[in-house]
Amino acid sequence: MATTTVVIGAGPGLGMSIAHRFGREGHAIALISRNGARHPGYLASLASAGVEATSHTADVRDRDALLRALDEITARHGTIDVAYYGPGAADPSARPAPITETDVPGTKEAMSWVYPAIDTVAAVLPGMLERGEGGLLFAGGLSSVVPMPLIGNLAISAAALRNYAVTLNAALADKGVYAGTLTIGGLIERGDIHRMVTSDSDRLGGMTVSTLDPDELADAAWDLYTKRDRAEVTFNALG
């Protein structure tokens, strides 16, 4: 049975690049995202590349739906060997309040994207530890390491997710299971936020924003998983 990678938060940018990169290495792919209408296109793209794949519809913040999807994947594929967690915000057009105006409700909302990562690990890690092998990969924002006051509550949740990933890396170092994170600053090409911003130049206010190639980020994720020589790789296209 093929090694299986689950891509949580599959989208047209980084998520699908991760799917293709790991699929190219012979992994079967299981996609999870809330927009099931996109899944046939994703599956067709992977099939054309010779990648075995399934798709599962779930909003990661619906805990029961997420855990049900993970159970379906395990039943279908046998094991989950690599879990990649990288969902985007529900409303990419929403602008967070700056850190000086961040309140508890806003912070709780931002943290609602971290809790599913913990649920995912709780669901897949026991099997990985039993087998003595596996990988846990995360994608988060540069505001976790670089002060970005305008990001507000999102900086808090980004820092929490990054700390979770690198602490898992330390805890699992001698157990055969790898954990690591992509820390990303910049617009990811082909992604929803990139499409939204480039279709409305007024959002940039004349500012030039550099972009990142999701295929390069996916290559970095593969290197993290296979080389296991560091817990993090950082991309900063913000200057």
NUMARDREN-38525 format. One record per atom (N, C-alpha, C, O, CB): x, y, z. Coordinates in steps of 0.02 Angstrom, whole numbers, plus 32768, in hexadecimal, padded with zeros to 4 digits. Glycine has a CB too. Layout:
BEGIN
XYZ ...
***
This chain:
BEGIN
802A7FC48000 800080008000 802C803E8000 805E80428024 7FD08000803D 8018806F7FD7 804080AC7FD0 804180D5800F 801280D48037 802680D67F96 807780F98018 807A812C804D 80468161803E 803E81768004 80C2814B8052 802281768070 7FEB81A68066 7FFA81E98088 800B81EB80C3 7FAA818A8081 7FF3821E8061 7FF88262807B 7FB482838079 7F9382848045 802C828C8053 7F9E829E80B2 7F6082C480B3 7F70830E80B1 7F9B832680D7 7F3682B280F3 7F4E83328085 7F58837A807C 7F1A839C8098 7EE5839B8079 7F64838D8031 7F2183BB80D2 7EE983DB80F4 7EE9842580E3 7F19844980F2 7EEC83D08141 7EB3843C80C4 7EAF848080AB 7EC584838063 7EE684B3804E 7EDA84AE80D6 7EB38450803C 7EC8844D7FF6 7EAA84877FCF 7E6D84917FD0 7EB3840A7FD6 7ED484AD7FAE 7EBF84E57F85 7EE884E77F46 7F1684BF7F3D 7EC485277FAB 7ED985167F19 7EFB85177ED8 7F44852C7EDA 7F6885237EA9 7ED685457EAA 7F5A85497F12 7F9F855F7F18 7FCA852A7F39 7FDA84F77F1B 7FA3859F7F3E 7FDE85387F77 800E850D7F9A 7FF284C77FA6 801784967F9F 8021852D7FDC 7FB384C17FB8 7F97847F7FC6 7FA0844F7F8D 7FB584167F96 7F4F84857FD8 7F8E84667F51 7F9584397F17 7FDE842F7F03 7FEF83FA7EE9 7F6E84567EDC 800884607F10 804F84547F03 806B841F7F32 809483F67F1D 807784967F0C 805684207F71 806A83EC7FA0 805283A87F87 807783777F87 804F83FA7FE6 801383A57F71 7FF683677F59 801E834B7F1E 802D830F7F1C 7FAC83717F44 802E83767EEE 8054835F7EB4 809B834C7EC7 80B6831B7EAC 805583967E7E 80BA83717EF4 810083627F06 8105831F7F29 813182F77F18 811C83997F33 80DA83137F59 80DE82D37F7C 80C3829A7F50 80DB82617F55 80B682D77FBE 809282AA7F26 807982787EF8 80AE82627EC7 80B182277EB4 803D82927ED3 80D882917EB2 810E82807E83 813F824F7EA2 8162822B7E7E 813282C07E6E 8142824D7EE4 816F821F7F06 814D81DB7F14 816981B27F38 8186823E7F47 811281D17EF8 80F081917F00 80BD818F7F38 80A1815A7F45 8122815D7F0B 80B181C77F59 808081C87F8E 803981CA7F71 802D81ED7F40 808B82047FBD 800C81A57F8F 7FC581B07F82 7FB181EF7FA7 7FCC81FE7FDD 7F9981727F98 7F8282157F8B 7F6F82567FA7 7F2682557FBC 7EFB823C7F97 7F7C828E7F74 7F1982707FF7 7ED4827B800D 7ECC82C6801B 7EEF82E28044 7EC38250804E 7E9D82E47FF8 7E91832C7FFE 7E578339802E 7E248317802B 7E83834B7FB9 7E5F836B8058 7E2883828083 7E2183CE8079 7E5283F38083 7E34837180CE 7DE683E48066 7DD7842C8065 7D8C8434806B 7D6684058062 7DF2844E8025 7D788472807A 7D30847E8084 7D0A84878043 7CCD84838043 7D2784BB80AF 7D2E8495800C 7D0D84A37FCC 7D0E84657F9F 7D3A845D7F76 7D2E84DE7FA9 7CDB843A7FA9 7CD983FC7F83 7CD084077F38 7CE183DB7F11 7CA283D27F9C 7CB584407F24 7CAA844D7EDD 7CEC844F7EB6 7CED84437E7A 7C84848E7ED4 7D22845E7ED9 7D6384617EB8 7D85841D7EB2 7DB384157E8A 7D9184907EDE 7D6E83ED7ED7 7D9283AE7EDC 7D9983887E9B 7DCE836C7E8E 7D7083837F0E 7D6583857E70 7D6E83617E31 7DA8837C7E07 7DCD83557DE9 7D2F83647E08 7DB083BD7E06 7DE883DA7DE1 7E2B83C87E00 7E5B83B97DDD 7DE184257DDE 7E2E83C97E43 7E6C83B67E65 7E7E836D7E55 7EB7835D7E46 7E6583C17EB1 7E4B83417E5A 7E5882FA7E4E 7E6D82EE7E06 7E9882C47DF9 7E1982D17E5F 7E4E83127DD7 7E61830B7D91 7EA983207D86 7ECE83007D60 7E3283347D65 7EBD83577DA6 7F02836F7D9F 7F33833B7DB9 7F67832F7D9A 7F0B83B17DC5 7F24831D7DF2 7F5082EA7E0E 7F5082AB7DE3 7F84828C7DD9 7F3C82DA7E56 7F1582977DCB 7F11825B7DA2 7F3A82637D62 7F5982347D4B 7EC8824C7D90 7F39829F7D45 7F5F82AB7D07 7FA982A67D13 7FD0829A7CE4 7F4E82F07CEB 7FBE82AD7D52 800582A67D64 801482607D7D 804C82527D93 801882D97D99 7FE282347D7A 7FEC81EF7D90 7FEB81E57DDB 800781B57DF5 802C81D67D76 7FCA82147DFF 7FC882117E47 7F8581F57E5F 7F51820F7E4B 7FD582567E66 7F8781C27E88 7F4A81A77EA6 7F3281D87EDB 7F5981ED7F06 7F5781607EC5 7EF281E97EDA 7ED9821C7F09 7E8F82127F18 7E6981F97EEE 7EE682627EEE 7E7C82277F54 7E36822B7F67 7E2A82707F85 7E5982937F98 7E2381F27F9B 7DEB82847F88 7DDB82C57FA6 7DA382BD7FD8 7D7982907FD3 7DC682F87F6F 7DA482E9800A 7D7682E58042 7D64832C8056 7D8F83568061 7D9582BE807E 7D23833A805C 7D0C837D806A 7D02838780B5 7CDD836280D5 7CCA838B8044 7D2383B980D0 7D1B83C98117 7D38840E8124 7D6E841F810A 7D3E83948145 7D158436814B 7D3084738166 7D58846081A4 7D3D844281D2 7CF884A88177 7D98847081A5 7DC3845781DC 7DAB846F8220 7DBA84508252 7E0A846D81D1 7D8684A78222 7D6F84C08263 7D30849C827B 7D1A84A782B3 7D60850A825E 7D1584708252 7CE084428267 7D038402827E 7D1383D78255 7CAB8435822D 7D0E83FD82BE 7D3883C782D9 7D1F838282C5 7D46835782B1 7D3C83CC8325 7CDE837882CA 7CC2833682B8 7CCE8326826F 7CDF82EE825E 7C77833382C8 7CC483588244 7CCE834D81FC 7D17833E81EC 7D25831281C3 7CB7838A81D4 7D458362820C 7D8C83568201 7D9F83108217 7DC082EC81F1 7DB683898226 7D8B82FC8253 7D9E82BA826B 7D7D82838242 7D9A824E8238 7D8A82B282B5 7D408290822A 7D1E825F81FF 7D45825781BD 7D4C821F81A4 7CD5827681F1 7D5C828F81A2 7D83828B8163 7DC48264816D 7DD7823C8143 7D9282D28149 7DE5827081A5 7E23824B81B3 7E15820081BC 7E3D81D781A6 7E45826781F3 7DDD81F081DB 7DCA81A981E2 7DBC818A819D 7DD081518191 7D8C81A2820F 7D9A81B08171 7D8C8197812E 7DCD81898108 7DD3815780E4 7D6181CA8108 7DFC81B7810F 7E3C81AF80EC 7E6181728106 7E7C814B80DE 7E6881EE80F5 7E6281688147 7E83812E8163 7E6380EE814A 7E8580BD8139 7E83813081B0 7E2080ED8148 7DFC80B28130 7E0A80A580E7 7E10806B80D2 7DB080BB813B 7E0F80DA80C0 7E1A80D48078 7E6280C38066 7E6F8099803B 7E0581148054 7E9180E48087 7ED780DD8075 7EFF80AF80A2 7F36809A8091 7EF781208074 7EE4809E80DB 7F068071810A 7F2B80968141 7F238086817C 7F36804680E4 7F5480C7812E 7F7880EF815F 7F7C81378147 7F738145810B 7FBF80D3816C 7F8981658175 7F9D81A98163 7FE581AF8179 7FF581AE81B5 7F6F81E08186 801281B58148 805981B48156 807781FA815C 80A782048181 807D818E8120 805A822A8137 806E8270813B 8030829A813E 800182918117 809B828480FD 802E82C9816D 7FF682F88172 8011833E8168 803C8355818D 7FD182F181B7 7FF783618135 800883A68129 7FCC83D1813C 7F9583C68124 801D83B280DE 7FD884038167 7FA2842E817F 7FAF84768168 7FDF8496817E 7F9C842C81CD 7F85848E813A 7F8F84D28121 7F5184F48107 7F52851180D1 7FC184D080EA 7F1A84F1812D 7EDD85138116 7EE4855F8118 7F09857A8141 7EA184FD8140 7EBF858080EC 7EBE85C980EC 7E8285E38112 7E5785BD8127 7EBE85E480A5 7E808624811B 7E498644813F 7E07863B8119 7E07863780DC 7E57868F814A 7DD08638813E 7D8F862E811F 7D7E866780F1 7D5F865D80BD 7D5A86268154 7D9086A38103 7D8186DE80DB 7DC2870380CD 7DD7872E80F4 7D4E870C80FF 7DE386F38095 7E2487128087 7E21875D807D 7E55877E8080 7E4386F2804B 7DE587788072 7DDF87C08068 7DD887E680A9 7DDC882480AA 7DA387CF803C 7DCE87C180E0 7DC687E28121 7E0887FF8139 7E3C87DF8133 7DAA87B18156 7E05883C8153 7E42885D816A 7E44885C81B7 7E16887581D7 7E4788A6814F 7E78883F81D4 7E7B883B821D 7E86887F823B 7EA288AC821C 7EB3880B8233 7E7088878279 7E7E88C4829E 7EC788C482B3 7EE2888F82C0 7E4F88CB82DD 7EE788FE82B6 7F2D890082CB 7F3588E78313 7F0488E38338 7F49894782C5 7F7288D68326 7F7E88B78366 7F6888E483A0 7F5388CB83D4 7FC888A7836E 7F6B89268397 7F56895383CD 7F0B895383D7 7EF2896D8409 7F6E899A83BE 7EE6893783A7 7E9D893383AD 7E8488EB83B3 7E4788DF83B3 7E7D89548371 7EB288BC83B7 7E9F887683BB 7E7E886783FE 7E97887A8433 7EDD884883B1 7E46884483FB 7E2288328438 7E1D87E7843F 7E3487C18414 7DDB88528438 7DFF87D08476 7DFB87898483 7DD087648450 7DE587308438 7DDF877D84C9 7D95877E843E 7D6E875A840A 7D94875283C9 7D91871D83AA 7D2D877F83FD 7DB7878683B4 7DDE87818376 7E16874F837C 7E26872B834C 7DF987C48364 7E35874C83B6 7E6B871C83C0 7E5086D583C1 7E7086A783A5 7E8F872B8402 7E1786CA83E0 7DF8868883E0 7DE886728399 7DF186388387 7DB88687840B 7DD086A18370 7DC18691832A 7E00867C8305 7DFF864B82E1 7DA086CE8307 7E3686A1830F 7E75869082EE 7E8F864C8306 7EA9862582DE 7EA986C682FB 7E88863F8346 7EA185FF8361 7E7785C4834A 7E8E858B8350 7EA1860283AD 7E3C85D08330 7E1285998319 7E32857582DE 7E1D853F82CB 7DCD85B38305 7E66859482C0 7E8B8573828A 7EC5854982A5 7EE285228280 7EA585A68258 7ED6855282E4 7F0C852B8303 7EF184EA8320 7F1284B6831B 7F2F85548339 7EB784ED833F 7E9C84B1835F 7E9584758330 7EA2843D8346 7E5984C2837D 7E80847F82F1 7E7C844482C5 7EBF842482B7 7EC383E882AA 7E5C84598283 7EF5844B82BA 7F37842D82B2 7F4583FC82EB 7F6183C682E1 7F6E846382B0 7F3184108327 7F3B83E48361 7F0F83A6835C 7F25836F836D 7F2C840B83A3 7ED183AF8346 7EA48376833B 7EC183468307 7EBE8309830F 7E5E838E8325 7EDE836282D2 7EFB8338829E 7F34830E82BA 7F3882D282AE 7F1483638264 7F61832F82DE 7F99830A82FB 7F8182D4832B 7F9B829C832B 7FC9833B8320 7F5082E48354 7F3582B38383 7F198276835F 7F1C823E8378 7EFF82D283AF 7EFE82828323 7EE0824B82FD 7F13821F82DA 7F0A81E382D5 7EAF826682CB 7F49823E82C1 7F7882178297 7FB8820382BA 7FD881D282A6 7F89823F825B 7FCC822782EE 800D821A830D 801281D5832F 804681B58328 801B824F8340 7FDF81BD8351 7FE6817B8371 7FF98144833F 8024811A834E 7FA681678393 7FDA81458304 7FEC811382D1 8033811B82B8 805680EA82AD 7FBC81178298 8048815A82B0 808D8166829A 80BF814D82CE 80F0812D82BC 809881B1828D 80B1815B830D 80DF81448342 80E180F88345 811580DA8351 80CA81618385 80A880D9833B 80A68090833C 80CF80728303 80F18040830C 805D80778337 80CC809382C8 80F2807B828F 813B80928291 81668076826F 80D38093824F 814980C582BA 818D80DF82BF 81A2810A8285 81DD81118277 81BC80A882C7 817181278262 818181528229 8145817E8218 810C816C8227 8196812881EC 815281B781F9 811C81E381E5 8134822B81E2 816D823A81F2 80E181DD8214 8107825781CC 8118829D81C7 80DD82CA81D5 80A582BB81C1 813482AC8183 80EA830181F7 80B883348206 80D3837781ED 8106838F8205 80A883378254 80B2839381BC 80C883D2819E 8093840781A5 805783F981A0 80D983C78154 80A9844481B1 807C847C81BC 809284B78190 80CC84BC817E 807984918207 806284E28181 80728521815E 8054855A8185 801985598197 805785218115 807E858C8194 806685C581BB 8084860681A2 80AC86078173 807885BC8205 8071863D81C2 8084867F81AB 80C3869A81CA 80D786868201 804D86AD81B8 80E486C781A5 812286E681BB 8118871181FA 8148871E821E 813E87118184 80DA87258208 80CD874D8244 80DC87278283 80DD874482BA 808587658244 80E786E5827D 80F986BD82B8 814086CC82D0 815186BE8309 80F3867382A9 816986E982A4 81AF86F782B7 81C3874082A9 81F5875782C4 81DD86C98292 819E87638280 81AC87A98270 817187D48286 813987C78271 81B987B28223 817C880582B0 8145882F82C8 81208851828E 813E88758266 815E886482F8 80DF8844828A 80B488638256 8076887D8279 8042885B827A 80A2882F821D 807988B98296 804188D282BE 7FFE88D2829B 7FCA88C982BB 8051891782D5 7FFD88DD825A 7FBD88E28236 7F9A889F8230 7F5E889C8224 7FC888FE81F0 7FBF8868823A 7FA288258235 7F7888158273 7F4B87EC8270 7FD887EF822C 7F86883582A9 7F5D882F82E6 7F5687E88300 7F8887C7830E 7F1B884A82D9 7F1887D28305 7F0A87908323 7F29875782FC 7F398723831A 7EBF87868327 7F33876082BB 7F50872A8293 7F99871E82A6 7FB286E6829F 7F4C873B8249 7FBC875282BE 8000874882D5 8003871B8313 803286F4831B 8021878C82E5 7FD18720833D 7FCE86F78379 7FC586AE8367 7FE786828381 7F95870F83A8 7F9686A0833A 7F89865B8327 7FC3863E82FE 7FD386038304 7F4786568300 7FE2866882D4 801C865182AD 8054863C82DB 8075860982D0 80348687827C 80608664830F 80958653833F 808586128364 80B185EA8371 809F868C8371 804686098375 803285CC8398 803C858E836D 8055855C8385 7FE885D183AE 802A8593832D 803185598300 807B854982F6 808F850F82F6 800F856782BD 80A3857E82EC 80EB857282E2 810A85528320 81308522831A 810F85B482D2 80F9856B835A 8116854F8397 8100850783A0 812884DD83B7 8100857983D4 80C284F8838F 80A984B38393 80D384868366 80E8844F837B 805F84AF837F 80E1849C8328 8106847382F9 814D84678310 8165842E830F 8106849482B5 8170849B8324 81B784928335 81BE846D8378 81F0844B8383 81DA84D7833A 818D847383A3 8190844D83E2 8181840483D6 81A083D983F5 815D846A8415 815383F583A7 814983B08392 818983938375 819B835A8382 811083AB835F 81AC83BB834E 81EB83A48330 821B838D8366 823B83598360 820A83DB8306 822183B5839B 824F83A383D2 8237836583F6 8260833B8409 825583DD8403 81F6835F83FF 81DB83268425 81E182E483FF 81E682AF841D 819383338437 81E082E883BC 81DD82AB8393 822082998374 82248269834E 81AA82B3835D 825482BE8384 829482B88362 82B082718361 82CF825D8331 82C682E58381 82A4824C8396 82C28209839B 828D81D18393 8299819883A8 82E6820083DD 825481E38376 821E81B28372 820C819E832A 81DC8179831F 81E181CE8394 823381B782FA 822681A482B5 81F281CF8291 81E581C58256 8212815E82B2 81D481FD82B6 81A082288299 81BC826F8295 81D6828982C5 815E822682C3 81B5828E825A 81CE82D28250 819583048255 815D82F78240 81F182D8820C 81A3833E8272 817583768271 819B83B5825D 81D483C08273 8153838082B7 817D83DD8231 819E841A821C 816C844A81FD 8133843881EF 81D5840B81EB 8183848881F1 815584BB81D9 817484E781A3 81AF84F681A5 813D84E58212 814A84FC8175 815C85308145 814285728161 81078579816E 813D852180FE 816F85A2816B 815C85E48184 815E86138148 8193861F812B 818C85FD81BE 8124862E8135 811D864D80F3 8107869680F8 80D586A68119 80EB862680CA 812C86C180D6 8119870780D1 8118871C8088 814C871E8067 8149873480F8 80DD872B806D 80D7873D8027 8099871E8008 807A86F18025 811487298000 808787377FCE 804D871B7FAA 806286DC7F86 809386DB7F60 8031874F7F78 803D86A77F91 804C86677F71 802786647F2E 7FEA86687F2B 8039862B7F9F 804D865D7EF9 8030865C7EB6 7FFC86247EAF 800385EE7ECC 806786547E81 7FC986327E88 7F9186057E79 7F6185FC7EB3 7F2C85DE7EAA 7FAC85C17E65 7F7386157EEE 7F46860F7F28 7F0D86407F26 7F0D866F7EFE 7F6E86197F67 7EDC86357F50 7E9F865F7F51 7EAF86A77F64 7E9586D67F46 7E6C86437F82 7EDA86B17F96 7EEA86F57FAB 7F1087197F74 7F0487547F67 7F1386F57FEC 7F3E86F77F53 7F6387147F1B 7F33872A7EE4 7F3987617EC8 7F9786E37EFF 7F0386FE7ED4 7ED3870E7E9F 7EA8874A7EB3 7E9A87757E8A 7EA686D17E92 7E94874D7EF2 7E6A87847F09 7E8F87C67F06 7E7487F87EF0 7E5187767F51 7ECE87C67F1C 7EF588037F1F 7F06881C7ED9 7F0088577ECA 7F3587F97F47 7F1B87EE7EAE 7F2F88037E6A 7EF488187E3F 7EFC883B7E0E 7F5587CB7E48 7EB888027E51 7E7D88167E2A 7E63885A7E40 7E3888777E1F 7E4687E17E31 7E7C88737E78 7E6688B47E92 7EA488DA7EA9 7EB688D87EE3 7E3288AB7ECD 7EC388FD7E7A 7F01891F7E89 7EFA89567EBD 7F2B896A7EDD 7F1D893D7E4A 7EBD896E7EC7 7EB289A27EFA 7EC289897F40 7ED289B07F6C 7E6A89BC7EF7 7EBD89477F4A 7ECB892B7F8C 7F1489367FA0 7F24893A7FDC 7EBC88E07F8D 7F40893C7F6E 7F8789447F7D 7F9A898D7F87 7FD1899B7FA0 7FB089287F45 7F6E89BB7F75 7F7C8A017F7E 7FBD8A177F5D 7FE18A427F77 7F808A117FC7 7FCB89FA7F23 80088A0B7EFF 804689E77F17 807C89EF7EFA 80138A537F04 804089BF7F4C 8079899B7F68 8089895D7F3E 805C893B7F26 806B89867FB0 80C889507F34 80DE89147F10 80E888DB7F42 810D88E27F73 811F89217EE8 80C788A47F35 80CD886A7F61 80EA88307F39 80CF881C7F06 808888567F80 812288157F51 814287DD7F2F 811B879D7F3C 80F887957F6E 818B87D57F47 812187707F0C 80FD87317F11 812C86F67F1C 816886FC7F12 80D387257ED3 810F86BF7F31 813586827F3C 8118864B7F11 80DB86467F08 8133866D7F87 814386227EF5 812F85EA7ECB 811D85AF7EF8 814785977F1D 816785D77E99 80DE85987EF6 80CB85617F23 80F185217F16 80F984F87F43 808185547F1D 810985177ED8 813084DB7ECA 817284DC7EF0 818A84A87F06 813D84D57E7F 818F85187EF8 81CE851D7F1F 81C085107F69 81E984F17F8B 81EE85637F15 818885277F81 8176851A7FC7 816B84CF7FD2 817E84B38005 813885427FDC 814A84AF7FA1 813E84677FA7 817F84407FA5 8186840E7FC8 810F84507F6E 81AF84567F7C 81F184367F7C 8211843C7FC1 822F840C7FD9 821F84567F46 820984767FE0 822684808023 820484518056 822584368082 821E84C98039 81C38448804F 819F841B807C 81B983D48074 81C283AF80A5 8153841D8070 81C583BF8036 81DF837C802A 822583758048 823583428066 81E1836D7FDE 824E83A88040 829183A6805D 828F83A180A9 82B5837B80C7 82B883E38048 826283C880C8 825B83C38111 824A837C8126 826883608153 822483F38129 8219835F8103 8201831C8114 823682E7810A 823C82B98133 81C4830B80EB 825D82EC80D4 828D82B780C4 82D082C180E7 82EE829080FE 829782B4807A 82E882FF80EB 832B830B8108 8328830E8155 835682F78176 8348834B80ED 82F2832A8170 82E7832C81B8 8321834C81DF 833183388217 82DC82E581D2 8340837D81C0 837A839D81E0 836A83E081FF 83968401821B 83B183A681AE 832C83F681FB 83168434821B 82CA84328223 82A884098204 832C847281F2 82B1845D824E 8269845D825D 8242848E8232 8205848D8232 825E846B82A6 826584BA820F 824284F281EF 8269850B81B3 82A6850A81B2 8237852A8221 824485228181 82628549814B 823785878142 81FA85848143 826785208109 825885C1813A 823686018137 823B861F80F2 8271862080D4 82528631816C 8202863980DA 8200865D809A 81E786A480A9 81B286AD80C6 81D286388066 820E86D58094 81FB871A80A1 820187428060 82378756804B 8227873A80D9 81C7874E8042 81C587768005 81AC87BD8013 819B87E37FE6 819887547FD1 81AA87CE8053 818E880F8067 81C48845806E 81B4887F807A 8169880880A9 820288318068 82388863806C 8250886F80B3 827D889780BD 822388A3804E 
***
